[in-house]
Amino acid sequence: IAGAQEIGAFLDDVYSRDMTHAIDNGVVDDKFLAFVESCKYSDGTRVIASNTAELGPHGIVRQTVVQAWDS
């Protein structure tokens, strides 16, 4: 996804779901950021997402997310 409209639509979708979100273990410097996001749906399903991003002069240039879901 790219651009304010696509990013906004993505975040609206994710954060409108019946679930909780928590951010842990965040680190950032002038070129990179990383954090772990823990999510829990109302039915008890848990998702852990490891996020890393490369930063440029105007924000995130590239982001990689790896998710692990309850089975």
N, C-alpha and C positions, 0 to 999 in steps of 0.2 A: 504494500500500500504506500501511497505517496501523496503529499499535499494535505493541506489543512482539512479539506472536505472529507477525503477518504479516511484520514486518521480520526477525525471527529465521529464519523459514522461507525467506525470500528469500536471506539471507546464507548459510544452511546449503546451499542449492542451489548458489549461485555458488561458494562456497569448497570444495565437495566435488568439483568438477570437476578433471580432470587438466590443470591449467594453472598458470601463475605470474602473480603480480600485483605491480606496483610503483606507488607513488604518487610523483609529481613535481610541482614548481611549486605547492605549496600556499600559500595565503594565507588569512588569517582576521582579522576584526575583530569588534566587538560585534554586528553585524547580518548579516554574510554570510561565507561561506567558499567557496573554489574550489580545485580541484585537477585534475590530469590523471592518469588511471589507465591504465597500459600493461599489457596482458595478452597471454599467449602460450599457446596450446593445445599439447599434446604433439605434434600433427601439424604444427606450425609456423605455424598460422593466428594472425595477430596482430589485436588489437582495441585501439584507443585510445578512451578515453572522457573527454570534458570534462565536469566536474561543477561546478555552482554550486548553492548552497543559501542560503535565507533562514533566519536563526536567530531563535528566540523565547525566552521565559524558561525553557522546559523542553526545548530542543533544536531540531532541524530542523523548520521549519514547512512548507517547500516545497523540493523539489529538482528540478533539471532536469539530465538527462544526454543528451549527444549522442555517439553512437558512430560510429566509422569502422572497417570491417572490411576485411581483405585480400580481394581478389577471387579 
